[in-house]
Amino acid sequence: MDSALSNLLLIDECLFDEKRVQTFARAIKKSVKVGDIVVDAGTGTGIIALLAAKAGAKKVYAVEWDPEIARVAVQNIRANNFHNTIEVVNTDVREFRLPAGVHADVLVMEMLDTGFIAEQQAGAIIDLKKNSVIRANTIILPERVTFFMTALQYNFDFYGFNLPSIIQARNDGVLPRIKKVMSKDYCYADIDLQKLMSRQFSANVRLKVTQSGILNGIKLSTDIYLSGKVCHATTDMNMPIIIPIPPRQVKRGDIIPLSVEYVMGKGFRDFKIVA
């Protein structure tokens, strides 16, 4: 399949995620002031840029690396007569620069993914700082993320086959396959995005078992904070990830030591979790 077609599918899924869009809309309305310079990193359909312009931004830079999607954004922005306020920039946001002496008052980044494992949020923020697009007083939306880990007994049986592979899907069928939730949600990272300096990530965790059974999976989940308000996963934002681990019998009260290590934005290529 042509990559542009698959990317258009992705941005349309984001557009139809009403909870996601409305959550960002409220945060933008609260954060963007009349006359602000706003950068929308990964504009997609342009909906975030349009919301920022409507909120009173003097200038919105809608950055999009895919040329086909950038053309869609231009079309949508012109259809709403915001083409004098919003400029679509077809480039990798990690290479984006503002005109000399200009800095973003607000940065909106909807490039979200559980644990920042696959999406480029972390690398983009680091490079936008390096390129002087954002400063210490720039409002970043979301401004904070928290990562969670939960022990599970999971049903990896599909159509008569045992398929213990990493599961992340925009599908309501993922969570119902959980047989037992075997620990509380353990927060293994709390990241202020204004202070994020590296894509390298590692954490050591000790999960306390709350239900006896066969431990064979770990659920990863992420919450984001927009203008101080916590937002949980939606149908298209920060969907939970199920990580298979070697099955073991555990008892209530057992302590399970785990370590996780990966490079944010590189997907599961270098992802390691040791139980």
C-alpha positions as CSV (number, residue, x, y, z in Angstrom):
1,M,0.0,0.0,0.0
2,D,1.2,3.5,-0.8
3,S,2.5,5.1,2.4
4,A,0.5,8.3,1.9
5,L,-2.7,6.3,1.8
6,S,-1.9,4.5,5.1
7,N,-0.9,7.9,6.7
8,L,-4.2,9.5,5.5
9,L,-6.0,6.6,7.2
10,L,-4.1,7.4,10.5
11,I,-4.9,11.1,10.5
12,D,-8.6,10.4,9.7
13,E,-8.7,8.0,12.7
14,C,-7.3,10.8,14.8
15,L,-10.0,13.3,13.5
16,F,-12.8,10.9,14.4
17,D,-11.4,10.4,17.9
18,E,-13.8,13.1,19.4
19,K,-12.6,12.7,22.9
20,R,-9.0,13.3,21.9
21,V,-9.9,16.4,19.8
22,Q,-12.2,17.9,22.3
23,T,-9.6,17.4,25.1
24,F,-7.0,19.3,23.0
25,A,-9.5,21.9,22.1
26,R,-10.2,22.8,25.7
27,A,-6.5,23.0,26.5
28,I,-5.8,25.2,23.5
29,K,-8.6,27.5,24.4
30,K,-7.2,27.8,27.9
31,S,-3.5,28.2,26.8
32,V,-3.4,30.2,23.6
33,K,-3.7,34.0,24.0
34,V,-4.5,36.6,21.4
35,G,-1.3,37.4,19.5
36,D,0.5,34.2,20.3
37,I,2.9,32.3,18.0
38,V,1.9,28.6,17.9
39,V,3.6,25.6,16.5
40,D,1.5,22.6,15.7
41,A,3.9,19.7,15.4
42,G,2.5,16.9,13.2
43,T,-0.6,18.8,12.0
44,G,-2.3,16.0,10.1
45,T,-5.7,17.3,9.0
46,G,-4.9,20.7,10.4
47,I,-7.5,20.5,13.1
48,I,-5.2,21.5,16.0
49,A,-3.8,24.4,13.9
50,L,-7.4,25.5,13.2
51,L,-8.3,25.4,16.9
52,A,-5.2,27.5,17.8
53,A,-6.1,30.1,15.1
54,K,-9.7,30.2,16.3
55,A,-8.4,30.8,19.9
56,G,-6.6,34.0,18.7
57,A,-3.1,33.0,17.7
58,K,-1.4,35.7,15.5
59,K,0.5,33.0,13.6
60,V,0.3,29.2,13.5
61,Y,3.0,27.1,12.0
62,A,1.5,23.7,11.1
63,V,4.4,21.4,10.6
64,E,3.8,18.1,8.6
65,W,6.5,15.9,7.1
66,D,4.3,13.9,4.7
67,P,3.7,16.0,1.5
68,E,0.3,14.4,0.8
69,I,-0.9,15.0,4.3
70,A,0.5,18.6,4.1
71,R,-1.6,19.2,1.0
72,V,-4.7,17.9,2.9
73,A,-4.0,20.4,5.7
74,V,-3.6,23.3,3.3
75,Q,-6.9,22.4,1.7
76,N,-8.7,22.2,5.1
77,I,-7.2,25.5,6.3
78,R,-8.2,27.3,3.1
79,A,-11.7,25.9,3.3
80,N,-12.0,27.6,6.7
81,N,-10.4,30.9,5.6
82,F,-7.5,30.7,8.0
83,H,-4.8,30.6,5.3
84,N,-3.5,34.1,6.3
85,T,-3.0,32.9,9.9
86,I,-1.8,29.3,9.4
87,E,1.3,28.4,7.4
88,V,1.7,24.7,6.6
89,V,5.4,23.8,6.6
90,N,6.2,20.5,4.9
91,T,9.3,19.3,6.8
92,D,10.4,17.0,9.6
93,V,9.5,18.8,12.8
94,R,13.0,17.9,14.2
95,E,14.5,20.1,11.5
96,F,12.0,22.9,11.7
97,R,13.1,26.4,12.5
98,L,11.3,29.7,13.0
99,P,12.4,33.0,11.6
100,A,15.3,34.7,13.4
101,G,14.2,36.2,16.7
102,V,10.9,34.4,16.7
103,H,10.0,31.8,19.4
104,A,6.9,29.7,20.0
105,D,4.5,30.9,22.8
106,V,2.7,27.5,22.6
107,L,3.8,24.2,21.2
108,V,1.1,21.6,20.6
109,M,2.2,18.0,19.9
110,E,-0.4,15.5,19.2
111,M,2.2,12.9,18.1
112,L,1.4,10.7,21.1
113,D,2.1,7.1,21.8
114,T,2.2,4.9,24.9
115,G,5.5,5.3,26.6
116,F,6.7,7.4,23.7
117,I,8.0,4.1,22.3
118,A,7.1,4.6,18.7
119,E,6.1,8.3,18.1
120,Q,8.7,11.1,17.8
121,Q,7.5,13.3,20.6
122,A,10.6,13.0,22.7
123,G,13.1,13.6,19.9
124,A,11.0,16.4,18.4
125,I,10.9,18.3,21.7
126,I,14.6,17.9,22.3
127,D,15.4,19.2,18.7
128,L,12.9,22.0,18.9
129,K,14.8,23.2,22.0
130,K,18.1,22.9,20.3
131,N,16.8,24.8,17.3
132,S,15.5,27.6,19.6
133,V,11.9,27.1,18.5
134,I,10.8,26.7,22.1
135,R,12.2,28.3,25.2
136,A,11.7,27.8,29.0
137,N,8.5,29.9,29.0
138,T,6.9,28.1,26.0
139,I,3.7,26.3,26.9
140,I,3.9,22.7,25.8
141,L,0.7,20.7,25.2
142,P,0.7,18.1,26.7
143,E,3.1,19.4,29.3
144,R,3.5,16.2,31.3
145,V,3.2,12.4,30.8
146,T,3.1,9.5,33.2
147,F,3.9,5.9,32.3
148,F,2.3,2.9,34.0
149,M,3.0,-0.8,34.2
150,T,0.6,-3.6,35.3
151,A,1.0,-7.3,35.7
152,L,-1.5,-9.5,33.9
153,Q,-2.6,-13.0,33.0
154,Y,-3.4,-12.5,29.4
155,N,-5.1,-14.7,26.8
156,F,-2.6,-14.9,23.9
157,D,-4.6,-17.7,22.2
158,F,-5.9,-16.6,18.8
159,Y,-7.9,-19.0,16.5
160,G,-6.4,-22.1,18.2
161,F,-2.8,-20.8,18.2
162,N,-0.7,-19.4,21.0
163,L,0.6,-16.0,19.7
164,P,2.6,-14.4,22.6
165,S,3.6,-11.3,20.7
166,I,3.5,-7.6,21.6
167,I,-0.1,-6.3,21.1
168,Q,-0.9,-2.7,20.4
169,A,-4.1,-2.1,18.4
170,R,-6.9,0.5,17.9
171,N,-9.3,-2.2,18.7
172,D,-11.8,-2.8,21.5
173,G,-10.8,-6.5,21.6
174,V,-7.4,-5.9,23.4
175,L,-8.5,-5.3,27.0
176,P,-11.3,-7.9,27.2
177,R,-8.6,-10.6,26.6
178,I,-7.2,-9.8,30.1
179,K,-7.9,-12.9,32.3
180,K,-6.6,-11.4,35.5
181,V,-5.2,-8.0,36.6
182,M,-2.5,-9.1,38.9
183,S,-1.1,-5.9,40.3
184,K,-2.0,-2.2,40.7
185,D,-1.0,0.2,38.0
186,Y,2.6,1.2,38.9
187,C,3.9,4.6,37.7
188,Y,7.4,4.0,36.4
189,A,7.9,7.4,34.9
190,D,6.6,11.0,35.5
191,I,8.1,13.3,32.8
192,D,7.9,17.1,32.6
193,L,8.3,17.6,28.9
194,Q,9.8,21.0,29.3
195,K,12.7,19.3,31.2
196,L,13.1,16.3,28.8
197,M,16.7,16.0,27.7
198,S,17.2,12.5,26.3
199,R,15.5,9.8,24.3
200,Q,17.2,7.1,26.2
201,F,14.9,5.6,28.8
202,S,15.3,3.0,31.5
203,A,13.5,2.1,34.7
204,N,13.5,-0.6,37.4
205,V,10.1,-1.6,38.8
206,R,9.0,-3.9,41.6
207,L,5.4,-5.0,41.1
208,K,3.5,-6.4,44.1
209,V,1.2,-9.3,43.0
210,T,-2.4,-8.7,44.2
211,Q,-3.9,-11.9,42.7
212,S,-2.5,-15.4,42.4
213,G,-2.3,-17.0,39.0
214,I,-0.1,-17.3,35.9
215,L,1.7,-14.1,35.2
216,N,2.5,-14.0,31.4
217,G,2.1,-10.3,30.4
218,I,2.7,-6.7,31.3
219,K,0.4,-3.9,30.3
220,L,1.9,-0.5,29.5
221,S,-0.3,2.6,29.7
222,T,0.2,6.3,29.6
223,D,-1.7,9.3,30.9
224,I,-1.1,12.8,29.5
225,Y,-1.6,16.2,31.2
226,L,-3.1,19.1,29.2
227,S,-3.3,22.4,31.1
228,G,-3.0,20.5,34.4
229,K,-5.8,18.1,33.6
230,V,-5.1,14.3,33.4
231,C,-6.3,12.6,30.3
232,H,-6.5,8.8,29.9
233,A,-6.2,6.7,26.8
234,T,-8.8,7.2,24.0
235,T,-9.6,5.1,20.9
236,D,-6.7,6.6,19.1
237,M,-4.4,8.1,21.8
238,N,-2.0,6.1,24.0
239,M,-3.7,2.8,23.5
240,P,-2.4,0.2,26.0
241,I,0.4,-2.1,25.0
242,I,0.5,-5.8,26.1
243,I,4.0,-7.2,26.5
244,P,4.4,-11.0,26.7
245,I,6.8,-12.4,29.3
246,P,7.7,-16.0,30.1
247,P,4.8,-17.5,32.1
248,R,5.3,-18.1,35.8
249,Q,3.1,-19.1,38.7
250,V,2.9,-16.3,41.2
251,K,1.1,-15.8,44.6
252,R,-0.6,-12.8,46.1
253,G,2.1,-10.8,47.9
254,D,5.0,-11.8,45.7
255,I,7.3,-9.1,44.5
256,I,8.1,-9.2,40.8
257,P,11.3,-7.2,39.8
258,L,11.2,-5.8,36.3
259,S,13.5,-3.6,34.2
260,V,12.6,-1.8,31.0
261,E,14.9,-0.1,28.6
262,Y,14.4,1.5,25.2
263,V,15.1,4.6,23.0
264,M,12.0,6.8,22.7
265,G,10.8,7.0,19.1
266,K,12.6,3.9,17.8
267,G,9.6,1.6,18.3
268,F,10.2,-2.0,19.6
269,R,13.5,-2.5,17.7
270,D,15.6,-1.8,20.9
271,F,12.8,-2.3,23.4
272,K,13.8,-4.6,26.3
273,I,11.8,-5.7,29.3
274,V,13.3,-8.2,31.7
275,A,11.2,-10.0,34.3
